[in-house]
Amino acid sequence: MQIHVANHPLIAHKLTTLRDTRTDSPTFRRLTDELVTLLTFEATRDVRVEAVEVTTPVTTTTGVRLTSPRPLVVPILRAGLGMLEGMQRLLPTAEVGFLGMARNETTLVAATYAERLPESLLGRQCFILDPMVATGGTLTAAIEFLATRGAEQITAICLLAVPEGIERVQAGIATLDVPVSLVVAGLDDGLNDVGWIVPGLGDAGDRLYGIAP
């Protein structure tokens, strides 16, 4: 798995405000949206394009456009929904599927409770949106789910990750014959005794929407 920690002053600035307990939900949503847009630039460096001829007001030249099938963006419910608009700003023609996954706070095991995806993902580049890679269970399950449907390439866009979570994901997908990349805004120290990222930013879903699950 390729891992890219986006090292940019604007990303670090916005992430710092996200961490602050004084940041209210509307500001948290706006900053998440802006962060994902910045991360999308990094995550889509390998998005597939094809040459196309275009006529400008002066002459004819060759440019590029996204190829078919279009990229598939997959937010993990519920917190991943808060990242969707930021990515759609740059990829408005991408298709969107959904995965509902919840982590059992006792066992820390992720379970799928809903999905809305094409039955076949053969030839598709898929982009998973999930704010946190904590224990890594949810992201591992999501990658495996997309791989079993035939995804050709999978990139996860996350706000924060920790070494333990990354190691678990790498171990969990080691046998998959699918290239996987992880793009994150920050790499934190680790997990506390209840599986929360430290220093982290709290529960992303609660801070996005202001209500407990």
Z-matrix of the N, CA and C atoms (Angstrom, degrees):
N
C 1 1.460
C 2 1.518 1 109.69
N 3 1.311 2 116.20 1 127.77
C 4 1.452 3 120.92 2 175.67
C 5 1.526 4 109.57 3 -82.93
N 6 1.324 5 116.61 4 136.65
C 7 1.458 6 121.86 5 -177.75
C 8 1.522 7 109.13 6 -123.46
N 9 1.330 8 115.81 7 128.98
C 10 1.456 9 120.46 8 178.14
C 11 1.526 10 109.12 9 -127.70
N 12 1.336 11 116.01 10 116.79
C 13 1.455 12 121.36 11 174.38
C 14 1.526 13 106.81 12 -96.07
N 15 1.321 14 116.82 13 113.25
C 16 1.464 15 121.11 14 -175.03
C 17 1.527 16 109.61 15 -69.28
N 18 1.306 17 115.52 16 113.10
C 19 1.469 18 121.29 17 -177.46
C 20 1.526 19 109.06 18 -104.13
N 21 1.330 20 115.72 19 92.36
C 22 1.450 21 120.75 20 -177.71
C 23 1.533 22 108.83 21 -145.22
N 24 1.326 23 117.98 22 136.97
C 25 1.473 24 120.06 23 -177.95
C 26 1.525 25 114.20 24 -56.15
N 27 1.338 26 117.74 25 -38.95
C 28 1.463 27 119.85 26 -179.95
C 29 1.524 28 111.32 27 -66.13
N 30 1.331 29 116.25 28 -39.10
C 31 1.463 30 120.27 29 178.22
C 32 1.525 31 110.12 30 -65.39
N 33 1.323 32 116.89 31 -44.50
C 34 1.464 33 120.98 32 179.51
C 35 1.532 34 110.97 33 -63.09
N 36 1.312 35 116.98 34 -39.72
C 37 1.467 36 121.83 35 179.34
C 38 1.530 37 111.29 36 -62.88
N 39 1.328 38 116.45 37 -48.04
C 40 1.460 39 120.36 38 -178.72
C 41 1.525 40 111.14 39 -67.65
N 42 1.316 41 116.54 40 -38.27
C 43 1.464 42 120.51 41 179.60
C 44 1.527 43 110.58 42 -64.67
N 45 1.316 44 117.39 43 -37.38
C 46 1.468 45 121.11 44 177.94
C 47 1.521 46 110.96 45 -60.53
N 48 1.327 47 117.00 46 -42.78
C 49 1.468 48 120.46 47 178.90
C 50 1.525 49 110.88 48 -68.01
N 51 1.327 50 117.82 49 -35.34
C 52 1.468 51 120.56 50 176.38
C 53 1.528 52 111.11 51 -61.04
N 54 1.301 53 116.81 52 -37.42
C 55 1.477 54 120.43 53 -178.02
C 56 1.534 55 112.29 54 -67.94
N 57 1.301 56 117.02 55 -29.71
C 58 1.466 57 122.65 56 -172.22
C 59 1.530 58 110.84 57 -63.97
N 60 1.330 59 116.75 58 126.92
C 61 1.468 60 120.66 59 179.85
C 62 1.525 61 112.15 60 -64.09
N 63 1.333 62 117.61 61 -19.50
C 64 1.468 63 120.71 62 -179.31
C 65 1.527 64 112.66 63 -80.53
N 66 1.324 65 117.88 64 -9.04
C 67 1.467 66 121.16 65 -178.90
C 68 1.525 67 109.81 66 -74.25
N 69 1.345 68 116.88 67 120.30
C 70 1.460 69 120.24 68 -178.08
C 71 1.527 70 111.16 69 -79.51
N 72 1.331 71 116.63 70 170.78
C 73 1.465 72 121.56 71 -175.33
C 74 1.531 73 113.66 72 -60.75
N 75 1.348 74 120.01 73 -45.05
C 76 1.460 75 118.53 74 178.92
C 77 1.529 76 112.84 75 -59.43
N 78 1.339 77 116.91 76 -40.72
C 79 1.463 78 120.18 77 178.56
C 80 1.515 79 110.69 78 -69.45
N 81 1.325 80 116.42 79 -38.91
C 82 1.468 81 121.00 80 178.56
C 83 1.519 82 110.21 81 -61.07
N 84 1.340 83 117.47 82 -43.38
C 85 1.460 84 120.55 83 179.27
C 86 1.523 85 111.39 84 -64.35
N 87 1.319 86 116.76 85 -42.93
C 88 1.471 87 120.07 86 -179.13
C 89 1.522 88 111.34 87 -64.22
N 90 1.327 89 116.74 88 -43.84
C 91 1.460 90 119.76 89 -179.49
C 92 1.530 91 111.66 90 -68.15
N 93 1.332 92 116.73 91 -37.09
C 94 1.467 93 120.04 92 175.87
C 95 1.516 94 110.05 93 -60.98
N 96 1.316 95 116.20 94 -44.44
C 97 1.459 96 122.43 95 178.14
C 98 1.539 97 110.01 96 -57.93
N 99 1.317 98 117.12 97 -47.49
C 100 1.464 99 121.36 98 -178.80
C 101 1.529 100 111.23 99 -66.45
N 102 1.328 101 116.88 100 -40.05
C 103 1.465 102 120.56 101 179.57
C 104 1.520 103 111.53 102 -63.34
N 105 1.321 104 116.56 103 -43.62
C 106 1.459 105 119.75 104 -178.74
C 107 1.524 106 110.63 105 -64.67
N 108 1.329 107 117.18 106 -37.69
C 109 1.463 108 119.46 107 176.75
C 110 1.525 109 110.59 108 -59.73
N 111 1.330 110 116.46 109 -43.01
C 112 1.463 111 119.90 110 178.17
C 113 1.537 112 111.16 111 -65.75
N 114 1.326 113 116.88 112 -41.64
C 115 1.467 114 120.46 113 -179.98
C 116 1.528 115 111.78 114 -67.45
N 117 1.326 116 116.28 115 -29.98
C 118 1.464 117 120.20 116 -179.79
C 119 1.523 118 111.54 117 -62.78
N 120 1.326 119 116.97 118 -34.47
C 121 1.465 120 119.65 119 176.16
C 122 1.524 121 110.48 120 -56.02
N 123 1.348 122 116.78 121 -43.19
C 124 1.462 123 120.98 122 -179.81
C 125 1.523 124 111.24 123 -73.05
N 126 1.319 125 116.33 124 -40.36
C 127 1.466 126 120.61 125 -173.36
C 128 1.519 127 113.33 126 -71.33
N 129 1.320 128 117.15 127 -22.27
C 130 1.467 129 120.01 128 -174.84
C 131 1.531 130 113.18 129 -105.30
N 132 1.312 131 117.06 130 18.03
C 133 1.468 132 119.26 131 179.62
C 134 1.526 133 111.99 132 -59.87
N 135 1.337 134 116.53 133 -29.05
C 136 1.466 135 120.54 134 -178.56
C 137 1.522 136 112.56 135 -105.54
N 138 1.334 137 117.48 136 16.04
C 139 1.460 138 118.49 137 178.69
C 140 1.527 139 108.69 138 -62.81
N 141 1.319 140 115.91 139 140.46
C 142 1.460 141 119.67 140 -173.51
C 143 1.525 142 112.28 141 -76.67
N 144 1.328 143 115.40 142 133.86
C 145 1.464 144 121.74 143 177.59
C 146 1.518 145 108.94 144 -132.90
N 147 1.331 146 115.26 145 164.62
C 148 1.452 147 121.43 146 176.25
C 149 1.525 148 109.20 147 -133.95
N 150 1.316 149 115.96 148 154.56
C 151 1.467 150 120.48 149 -179.88
C 152 1.522 151 110.39 150 -70.55
N 153 1.329 152 115.94 151 143.73
C 154 1.455 153 121.17 152 178.35
C 155 1.528 154 108.50 153 -146.24
N 156 1.308 155 115.67 154 141.89
C 157 1.458 156 120.55 155 178.85
C 158 1.530 157 109.47 156 -88.08
N 159 1.330 158 116.30 157 136.45
C 160 1.449 159 120.74 158 -178.85
C 161 1.526 160 109.14 159 -136.14
N 162 1.315 161 115.23 160 143.55
C 163 1.458 162 120.60 161 178.53
C 164 1.525 163 109.52 162 -101.09
N 165 1.306 164 116.62 163 118.66
C 166 1.464 165 122.41 164 176.13
C 167 1.526 166 108.98 165 -90.25
N 168 1.326 167 118.72 166 173.79
C 169 1.466 168 119.94 167 175.35
C 170 1.524 169 113.68 168 -62.75
N 171 1.355 170 117.32 169 -12.68
C 172 1.458 171 121.08 170 -176.03
C 173 1.517 172 113.19 171 -109.58
N 174 1.365 173 115.81 172 -40.13
C 175 1.460 174 118.81 173 -174.36
C 176 1.523 175 109.37 174 -161.01
N 177 1.316 176 115.59 175 -172.11
C 178 1.465 177 121.98 176 174.64
C 179 1.520 178 108.76 177 -107.52
N 180 1.330 179 115.57 178 137.39
C 181 1.463 180 119.40 179 -178.83
C 182 1.520 181 108.88 180 -142.49
N 183 1.316 182 116.02 181 175.60
C 184 1.467 183 122.31 182 -179.95
C 185 1.523 184 109.80 183 -110.46
N 186 1.294 185 116.03 184 128.57
C 187 1.457 186 122.15 185 175.58
C 188 1.515 187 109.77 186 -125.60
N 189 1.323 188 117.08 187 -159.91
C 190 1.468 189 120.90 188 178.91
C 191 1.514 190 109.45 189 -134.55
N 192 1.342 191 115.60 190 157.71
C 193 1.453 192 122.70 191 172.92
C 194 1.514 193 108.72 192 -143.13
N 195 1.320 194 115.97 193 159.69
C 196 1.461 195 120.15 194 178.62
C 197 1.520 196 109.56 195 -63.26
N 198 1.335 197 115.56 196 140.37
C 199 1.456 198 120.25 197 -179.89
C 200 1.529 199 110.49 198 -86.01
N 201 1.304 200 115.02 199 168.74
C 202 1.466 201 121.66 200 171.79
C 203 1.523 202 108.20 201 -100.45
N 204 1.346 203 118.56 202 145.57
C 205 1.456 204 125.63 203 -0.83
C 206 1.528 205 112.02 204 -71.28
N 207 1.321 206 115.71 205 152.29
C 208 1.446 207 120.42 206 -177.83
C 209 1.522 208 111.60 207 -68.96
N 210 1.342 209 117.05 208 156.43
C 211 1.468 210 119.56 209 175.42
C 212 1.527 211 110.76 210 -57.74
N 213 1.323 212 115.63 211 149.61
C 214 1.458 213 121.72 212 177.43
C 215 1.524 214 108.87 213 -114.42
N 216 1.329 215 116.46 214 121.58
C 217 1.458 216 122.37 215 178.36
C 218 1.526 217 108.51 216 -98.71
N 219 1.346 218 116.27 217 129.62
C 220 1.465 219 120.79 218 -174.61
C 221 1.525 220 110.22 219 -126.41
N 222 1.333 221 118.45 220 92.05
C 223 1.460 222 119.55 221 173.43
C 224 1.528 223 110.94 222 -73.28
N 225 1.328 224 115.29 223 140.77
C 226 1.464 225 120.71 224 175.77
C 227 1.525 226 107.81 225 -90.13
N 228 1.338 227 116.09 226 118.04
C 229 1.469 228 120.09 227 -178.77
C 230 1.534 229 110.04 228 -67.73
N 231 1.352 230 118.47 229 142.51
C 232 1.441 231 122.98 230 4.08
C 233 1.527 232 112.40 231 -101.77
N 234 1.344 233 116.29 232 -26.12
C 235 1.464 234 120.11 233 -172.12
C 236 1.530 235 112.62 234 -64.92
N 237 1.343 236 116.93 235 -28.69
C 238 1.454 237 119.20 236 -179.57
C 239 1.516 238 113.12 237 -63.95
N 240 1.331 239 117.11 238 -21.77
C 241 1.464 240 120.32 239 177.93
C 242 1.522 241 111.30 240 -62.51
N 243 1.317 242 116.55 241 -31.59
C 244 1.447 243 120.46 242 179.28
C 245 1.513 244 113.51 243 -69.84
N 246 1.333 245 117.10 244 -8.43
C 247 1.453 246 121.95 245 179.58
C 248 1.524 247 112.08 246 -103.54
N 249 1.321 248 116.62 247 -10.73
C 250 1.463 249 120.80 248 -170.09
C 251 1.528 250 113.03 249 -66.23
N 252 1.309 251 117.46 250 -47.22
C 253 1.461 252 119.85 251 -175.20
C 254 1.521 253 111.49 252 -63.00
N 255 1.332 254 116.86 253 -36.26
C 256 1.454 255 120.19 254 179.38
C 257 1.517 256 112.43 255 -62.43
N 258 1.338 257 116.53 256 -33.89
C 259 1.460 258 119.26 257 178.23
C 260 1.514 259 111.34 258 -81.26
N 261 1.324 260 116.96 259 -37.82
C 262 1.459 261 119.75 260 179.69
C 263 1.524 262 112.26 261 -63.89
N 264 1.319 263 116.57 262 -22.77
C 265 1.458 264 119.23 263 177.62
C 266 1.519 265 111.27 264 -60.69
N 267 1.322 266 116.25 265 -35.07
C 268 1.464 267 120.64 266 -179.60
C 269 1.520 268 112.16 267 -96.62
N 270 1.322 269 117.76 268 -24.27
C 271 1.459 270 121.89 269 -179.98
C 272 1.529 271 109.65 270 -124.96
N 273 1.328 272 117.45 271 64.52
C 274 1.471 273 119.32 272 -175.80
C 275 1.518 274 114.14 273 -65.73
N 276 1.336 275 117.87 274 -21.44
C 277 1.464 276 119.88 275 -178.98
C 278 1.521 277 112.89 276 -92.67
N 279 1.334 278 117.30 277 -2.15
C 280 1.462 279 119.62 278 178.91
C 281 1.524 280 110.22 279 -67.18
N 282 1.326 281 115.86 280 148.04
C 283 1.457 282 120.17 281 172.94
C 284 1.524 283 108.86 282 -82.81
N 285 1.330 284 115.82 283 157.83
C 286 1.460 285 120.69 284 -177.22
C 287 1.525 286 109.58 285 -126.40
N 288 1.322 287 115.82 286 128.56
C 289 1.459 288 121.98 287 172.50
C 290 1.520 289 108.11 288 -119.86
N 291 1.317 290 117.19 289 169.20
C 292 1.460 291 119.93 290 -176.49
C 293 1.519 292 110.85 291 -133.62
N 294 1.329 293 114.92 292 143.24
C 295 1.458 294 121.95 293 171.92
C 296 1.519 295 107.91 294 -126.99
N 297 1.312 296 116.35 295 125.11
C 298 1.453 297 120.93 296 174.11
C 299 1.514 298 109.30 297 -97.34
N 300 1.333 299 116.04 298 113.93
C 301 1.463 300 120.60 299 -179.42
C 302 1.521 301 109.27 300 -133.51
N 303 1.303 302 115.86 301 140.47
C 304 1.460 303 120.68 302 179.42
C 305 1.518 304 109.32 303 -132.57
N 306 1.327 305 115.17 304 139.64
C 307 1.462 306 120.57 305 178.66
C 308 1.516 307 109.75 306 -93.84
N 309 1.318 308 116.31 307 126.35
C 310 1.457 309 120.70 308 173.09
C 311 1.527 310 108.36 309 -68.64
N 312 1.333 311 116.48 310 119.44
C 313 1.460 312 119.63 311 -173.33
C 314 1.527 313 113.03 312 -72.60
N 315 1.329 314 116.94 313 -9.18
C 316 1.459 315 119.91 314 176.01
C 317 1.520 316 111.05 315 -92.81
N 318 1.335 317 116.30 316 -49.46
C 319 1.469 318 120.56 317 -178.26
C 320 1.525 319 112.25 318 -90.53
N 321 1.357 320 117.36 319 -17.46
C 322 1.472 321 123.95 320 -176.66
C 323 1.528 322 112.10 321 64.32
N 324 1.353 323 116.67 322 20.15
C 325 1.464 324 121.69 323 179.26
C 326 1.521 325 108.86 324 -96.55
N 327 1.336 326 116.52 325 134.82
C 328 1.470 327 120.98 326 -178.77
C 329 1.521 328 110.21 327 -88.29
N 330 1.326 329 115.86 328 139.34
C 331 1.465 330 121.81 329 177.76
C 332 1.522 331 109.20 330 -127.00
N 333 1.340 332 116.76 331 141.83
C 334 1.459 333 122.02 332 178.33
C 335 1.525 334 109.33 333 -87.75
N 336 1.334 335 116.87 334 125.34
C 337 1.462 336 120.10 335 179.46
C 338 1.530 337 112.50 336 -114.04
N 339 1.333 338 117.55 337 -10.37
C 340 1.464 339 120.66 338 178.28
C 341 1.517 340 109.62 339 -161.94
N 342 1.337 341 116.12 340 151.51
C 343 1.469 342 119.66 341 174.67
C 344 1.513 343 109.80 342 -155.17
N 345 1.309 344 114.73 343 144.85
C 346 1.462 345 121.54 344 175.53
C 347 1.523 346 106.77 345 -139.87
N 348 1.328 347 115.54 346 88.97
C 349 1.452 348 122.71 347 -174.87
C 350 1.518 349 109.60 348 -141.43
N 351 1.335 350 117.31 349 155.29
C 352 1.460 351 119.02 350 172.90
C 353 1.528 352 110.57 351 -59.79
N 354 1.326 353 116.76 352 146.77
C 355 1.462 354 120.42 353 179.05
C 356 1.529 355 111.27 354 -64.09
N 357 1.328 356 117.18 355 -33.67
C 358 1.461 357 121.30 356 178.43
C 359 1.524 358 110.06 357 -118.89
N 360 1.321 359 115.94 358 130.48
C 361 1.464 360 122.35 359 176.47
C 362 1.523 361 111.11 360 -113.97
N 363 1.329 362 116.08 361 22.48
C 364 1.465 363 120.14 362 -179.16
C 365 1.522 364 110.05 363 -58.45
N 366 1.323 365 115.22 364 129.88
C 367 1.454 366 121.33 365 178.21
C 368 1.513 367 114.97 366 78.42
N 369 1.345 368 118.16 367 4.33
C 370 1.466 369 120.36 368 -174.81
C 371 1.518 370 112.40 369 -93.82
N 372 1.322 371 115.12 370 140.50
C 373 1.468 372 122.17 371 166.31
C 374 1.520 373 106.90 372 -91.06
N 375 1.324 374 116.92 373 122.79
C 376 1.456 375 121.74 374 -175.63
C 377 1.528 376 110.80 375 -114.81
N 378 1.323 377 115.82 376 140.83
C 379 1.463 378 122.53 377 179.77
C 380 1.524 379 108.86 378 -122.64
N 381 1.319 380 116.36 379 113.37
C 382 1.460 381 122.04 380 179.14
C 383 1.527 382 108.97 381 -88.43
N 384 1.334 383 116.72 382 135.05
C 385 1.461 384 122.29 383 175.92
C 386 1.519 385 108.77 384 -113.56
N 387 1.320 386 117.13 385 116.83
C 388 1.460 387 122.62 386 179.15
C 389 1.527 388 107.37 387 -153.40
N 390 1.335 389 118.99 388 123.13
C 391 1.459 390 119.76 389 -171.59
C 392 1.525 391 115.23 390 -60.31
N 393 1.340 392 117.88 391 -37.57
C 394 1.459 393 119.66 392 -169.67
C 395 1.523 394 113.15 393 -127.23
N 396 1.330 395 116.14 394 138.82
C 397 1.463 396 121.39 395 166.38
C 398 1.521 397 105.53 396 -110.36
N 399 1.332 398 116.07 397 90.91
C 400 1.465 399 121.45 398 -177.21
C 401 1.532 400 109.24 399 -93.52
N 402 1.332 401 117.19 400 -88.39
C 403 1.468 402 119.18 401 175.48
C 404 1.521 403 111.38 402 -76.09
N 405 1.342 404 116.68 403 -18.93
C 406 1.458 405 120.66 404 179.26
C 407 1.516 406 114.38 405 88.92
N 408 1.329 407 117.16 406 -5.52
C 409 1.456 408 119.92 407 -176.05
C 410 1.516 409 113.59 408 -65.77
N 411 1.325 410 117.33 409 -43.41
C 412 1.461 411 120.72 410 -178.43
C 413 1.520 412 111.08 411 -64.89
N 414 1.328 413 116.89 412 -46.43
C 415 1.462 414 119.65 413 -178.62
C 416 1.521 415 110.98 414 -65.78
N 417 1.323 416 117.54 415 -39.76
C 418 1.466 417 120.48 416 177.45
C 419 1.522 418 110.75 417 -59.86
N 420 1.331 419 116.34 418 -46.09
C 421 1.465 420 120.53 419 -179.89
C 422 1.519 421 111.23 420 -63.57
N 423 1.337 422 116.94 421 -39.12
C 424 1.463 423 120.26 422 -179.31
C 425 1.529 424 110.92 423 -66.78
N 426 1.316 425 117.01 424 -43.32
C 427 1.462 426 121.05 425 178.70
C 428 1.523 427 110.40 426 -62.40
N 429 1.318 428 116.90 427 -44.44
C 430 1.467 429 120.58 428 179.07
C 431 1.528 430 110.69 429 -61.95
N 432 1.334 431 116.67 430 -40.29
C 433 1.464 432 121.28 431 -179.63
C 434 1.525 433 110.32 432 -60.70
N 435 1.335 434 116.79 433 -47.51
C 436 1.466 435 120.53 434 -179.35
C 437 1.522 436 111.21 435 -68.11
N 438 1.320 437 116.78 436 -37.22
C 439 1.465 438 120.39 437 -179.71
C 440 1.521 439 111.18 438 -65.08
N 441 1.335 440 117.72 439 -38.24
C 442 1.467 441 120.32 440 -179.54
C 443 1.529 442 111.51 441 -66.74
N 444 1.326 443 116.95 442 -22.02
C 445 1.468 444 120.54 443 177.97
C 446 1.531 445 112.03 444 -92.33
N 447 1.332 446 116.16 445 2.69
C 448 1.454 447 119.48 446 171.93
C 449 1.504 448 116.61 447 99.92
N 450 1.345 449 118.81 448 12.39
C 451 1.463 450 120.57 449 179.59
C 452 1.525 451 110.31 450 -53.81
N 453 1.329 452 115.52 451 137.00
C 454 1.466 453 120.68 452 -176.81
C 455 1.518 454 112.18 453 -87.90
N 456 1.314 455 117.31 454 -30.09
C 457 1.463 456 122.52 455 -179.54
C 458 1.521 457 108.04 456 -152.66
N 459 1.339 458 117.18 457 137.24
C 460 1.458 459 121.72 458 -176.46
C 461 1.519 460 109.40 459 -129.09
N 462 1.328 461 115.71 460 128.54
C 463 1.460 462 121.56 461 175.23
C 464 1.518 463 108.39 462 -125.22
N 465 1.322 464 117.00 463 129.26
C 466 1.461 465 122.22 464 177.04
C 467 1.523 466 109.01 465 -103.15
N 468 1.318 467 116.07 466 131.85
C 469 1.455 468 122.51 467 176.36
C 470 1.525 469 107.45 468 -111.62
N 471 1.325 470 116.28 469 120.22
C 472 1.463 471 121.96 470 -175.50
C 473 1.526 472 109.79 471 -135.36
N 474 1.322 473 115.97 472 153.89
C 475 1.457 474 119.81 473 176.99
C 476 1.517 475 111.04 474 -78.32
N 477 1.332 476 116.72 475 -46.80
C 478 1.460 477 121.34 476 -176.81
C 479 1.523 478 111.43 477 -135.27
N 480 1.322 479 115.24 478 150.72
C 481 1.465 480 121.48 479 173.99
C 482 1.524 481 108.27 480 -144.89
N 483 1.321 482 115.83 481 162.89
C 484 1.470 483 121.96 482 175.26
C 485 1.521 484 108.41 483 -130.13
N 486 1.328 485 117.44 484 156.06
C 487 1.475 486 119.86 485 -177.98
C 488 1.519 487 114.06 486 -54.60
N 489 1.360 488 117.58 487 -40.93
C 490 1.459 489 119.78 488 -178.81
C 491 1.526 490 111.50 489 -61.01
N 492 1.325 491 115.74 490 -42.95
C 493 1.455 492 119.65 491 -179.98
C 494 1.509 493 112.64 492 -65.69
N 495 1.330 494 116.21 493 -41.73
C 496 1.464 495 120.51 494 178.81
C 497 1.522 496 110.57 495 -63.28
N 498 1.329 497 116.78 496 -42.30
C 499 1.467 498 120.20 497 179.59
C 500 1.526 499 110.94 498 -62.76
N 501 1.330 500 116.56 499 -39.95
C 502 1.464 501 118.83 500 -179.98
C 503 1.524 502 110.86 501 -66.63
N 504 1.331 503 117.08 502 -40.51
C 505 1.450 504 119.81 503 178.12
C 506 1.522 505 110.42 504 -62.63
N 507 1.325 506 116.68 505 -46.05
C 508 1.463 507 120.60 506 -179.49
C 509 1.518 508 111.13 507 -59.69
N 510 1.337 509 116.23 508 -41.73
C 511 1.467 510 119.54 509 179.14
C 512 1.521 511 111.23 510 -68.58
N 513 1.333 512 116.38 511 -38.85
C 514 1.458 513 120.39 512 -175.86
C 515 1.514 514 114.02 513 -70.86
N 516 1.341 515 117.21 514 -26.02
C 517 1.473 516 119.60 515 -177.05
C 518 1.525 517 111.62 516 -108.98
N 519 1.325 518 116.68 517 10.75
C 520 1.471 519 120.83 518 -174.06
C 521 1.525 520 113.04 519 -57.91
N 522 1.327 521 117.16 520 -30.49
C 523 1.464 522 119.86 521 -176.70
C 524 1.526 523 112.93 522 -92.93
N 525 1.326 524 117.53 523 -2.03
C 526 1.460 525 120.38 524 -179.43
C 527 1.519 526 110.54 525 -79.19
N 528 1.309 527 115.82 526 136.49
C 529 1.469 528 120.91 527 179.70
C 530 1.530 529 109.42 528 -96.49
N 531 1.334 530 115.23 529 54.06
C 532 1.461 531 121.71 530 -178.77
C 533 1.534 532 107.57 531 -137.58
N 534 1.327 533 118.22 532 128.40
C 535 1.464 534 119.01 533 176.53
C 536 1.527 535 110.91 534 -67.14
N 537 1.341 536 115.62 535 130.50
C 538 1.459 537 121.63 536 -177.59
C 539 1.523 538 109.41 537 -126.49
N 540 1.330 539 116.14 538 136.77
C 541 1.456 540 121.82 539 176.50
C 542 1.525 541 109.60 540 -127.27
N 543 1.322 542 115.47 541 151.77
C 544 1.457 543 122.13 542 177.23
C 545 1.524 544 108.30 543 -127.45
N 546 1.328 545 116.50 544 124.10
C 547 1.461 546 122.27 545 177.40
C 548 1.520 547 107.61 546 -117.45
N 549 1.342 548 117.16 547 121.82
C 550 1.463 549 121.38 548 -176.45
C 551 1.522 550 110.57 549 -130.40
N 552 1.341 551 114.78 550 154.63
C 553 1.461 552 120.00 551 177.35
C 554 1.517 553 111.62 552 -82.02
N 555 1.343 554 116.86 553 -27.31
C 556 1.457 555 119.73 554 -178.71
C 557 1.517 556 112.09 555 -157.41
N 558 1.326 557 115.58 556 148.42
C 559 1.470 558 122.34 557 176.22
C 560 1.520 559 107.44 558 -112.79
N 561 1.351 560 116.55 559 113.54
C 562 1.457 561 121.33 560 -175.35
C 563 1.525 562 112.39 561 -92.08
N 564 1.344 563 115.02 562 178.69
C 565 1.469 564 121.04 563 -170.80
C 566 1.520 565 113.44 564 -68.83
N 567 1.328 566 116.91 565 -45.27
C 568 1.457 567 119.37 566 -176.27
C 569 1.511 568 111.59 567 167.67
N 570 1.349 569 116.35 568 -160.45
C 571 1.460 570 122.60 569 -177.91
C 572 1.518 571 110.70 570 -111.22
N 573 1.338 572 115.60 571 150.09
C 574 1.460 573 118.12 572 172.84
C 575 1.524 574 109.32 573 -87.21
N 576 1.328 575 117.24 574 -170.56
C 577 1.468 576 119.66 575 -172.69
C 578 1.529 577 113.97 576 -74.12
N 579 1.339 578 117.45 577 -6.36
C 580 1.461 579 119.29 578 175.94
C 581 1.525 580 111.23 579 -114.99
N 582 1.322 581 117.15 580 15.66
C 583 1.458 582 121.79 581 172.79
C 584 1.511 583 115.59 582 82.39
N 585 1.344 584 117.33 583 20.83
C 586 1.461 585 121.12 584 176.89
C 587 1.528 586 109.75 585 -95.68
N 588 1.345 587 115.39 586 144.65
C 589 1.459 588 120.65 587 178.59
C 590 1.529 589 110.33 588 -70.24
N 591 1.350 590 114.91 589 136.00
C 592 1.461 591 122.16 590 178.30
C 593 1.533 592 109.25 591 -122.08
N 594 1.342 593 121.17 592 128.69
C 595 1.471 594 126.03 593 1.50
C 596 1.528 595 114.34 594 -73.34
N 597 1.340 596 118.35 595 -25.12
C 598 1.459 597 121.61 596 171.39
C 599 1.514 598 114.91 597 64.09
N 600 1.337 599 114.25 598 -162.07
C 601 1.463 600 120.87 599 177.45
C 602 1.522 601 111.35 600 -146.06
N 603 1.341 602 116.23 601 16.25
C 604 1.458 603 120.57 602 -179.61
C 605 1.513 604 111.63 603 86.32
N 606 1.320 605 116.40 604 -160.05
C 607 1.461 606 122.46 605 178.88
C 608 1.528 607 108.21 606 -82.52
N 609 1.334 608 116.95 607 110.78
C 610 1.459 609 120.59 608 -175.52
C 611 1.523 610 112.06 609 -61.00
N 612 1.331 611 117.58 610 -39.37
C 613 1.453 612 120.61 611 -179.98
C 614 1.515 613 112.07 612 -62.92
N 615 1.324 614 116.65 613 -45.77
C 616 1.467 615 120.29 614 179.14
C 617 1.525 616 110.96 615 -63.64
N 618 1.323 617 116.49 616 -39.72
C 619 1.459 618 119.23 617 -176.79
C 620 1.541 619 111.78 618 -75.58
N 621 1.315 620 116.37 619 -26.23
C 622 1.466 621 119.57 620 175.88
C 623 1.517 622 111.68 621 -72.73
N 624 1.328 623 115.58 622 -43.13
C 625 1.468 624 119.51 623 -169.32
C 626 1.520 625 113.89 624 -113.16
N 627 1.331 626 117.80 625 -10.53
C 628 1.438 627 120.33 626 173.43
C 629 1.502 628 116.18 627 76.70
N 630 1.352 629 117.63 628 11.07
C 631 1.465 630 120.73 629 178.56
C 632 1.515 631 108.87 630 -134.04
N 633 1.319 632 116.86 631 150.05
C 634 1.449 633 122.02 632 177.67
C 635 1.515 634 109.12 633 -77.19
N 636 1.384 635 117.30 634 151.09
C 637 1.459 636 120.07 635 179.16
C 638 1.527 637 111.29 636 -66.64
